[in-house]
Amino acid sequence: MKIDEIRRVDREVKSWLSESRKRVLTEMKSRLVVNTKTGRRDLVTNVDKANEHFLVDKIRSYDPGSKILGEEGLGDQVTSSKGQVWIVDPIDGTMNFVKQRNHFAIMIALYENGQGILGYIFDVMGNKLYSGGPDLGVFENDQKISMEKNYSLADGLIGLSGPMVLSNEYNVDEVSRKSLGMRIYGSAGIDIISVLKGELVGYISHLKPWDFGAGKILLETNGFKISSIDGQPLDMLSSTTVLLGTPNAHRDVLTIVSQ
């Protein structure tokens, strides 16, 4: 995709996200309809579904030849990364959305033949959009951002998944002890934002493509590392345990979890 087209797509997606945020804030004033998916901690609301419907319609109208992978299943059955693939998470952190009305994000990613082109993570309540890609750089709203410093695990805070901590999967207790402390935010998008901003040196969680699709593009553009927990490249169409962070922290965590 040429740079002029990337810039046109970027402007278009930002307009969708601005409208999407307004719709979500309006719908939050009404009674939420909340249902469970795989269990009582895996929620979906009428707002998740309505927002995915809105974003999928926008993408289909703008880019009818592409494929769409959406969390709530309103896109396509995507089995190949060939061509242009959009990945949509209409509300990332639905439990936070329902119980806190805060700390949730809207995320969109665009890949072409498996390569990340553009990623977007919108902190809805903070009204901060993290966007960009390898041809544009990474921005917080209109301000370009970069990796502050290549911190090691011992020099920073680590974001962890609550269930992983409770069961000590992949020796995450030791990861936490070697860091300056752990944080559990309950939203992959919010955790990834915190890594991009230098508030966390890394993050570990079981994630699905819509959880990490946008973040992978933004993180790699700014020199962060993202992989499966065993250091292997991510399959953009599969779920796995994901490790991301500064190169030094990523290396430190891999050493610990491999023990």
Protein Blocks (a to p, Z undefined) as FASTA:
>chain_A
ZZklmmmmmmmmmmmmmmmmmmmmmmmmpccddddfkbmklccdfklmmmmmmmmmmmmm
mmmmbccddfklpaccdfbfghjdddddfbghklmmmmnopaiaddddddeehiafbdcd
ddfklopaceddfknopaehjaccddfbacdfklmccdddfklmmnopghlmmmmmmmnb
dcdehpaklmmmmmmnopagbdcddddfklmmmmmmmmmmnopacddfkopacdfkbccd
dddddfklmmmmmmmmmZZ
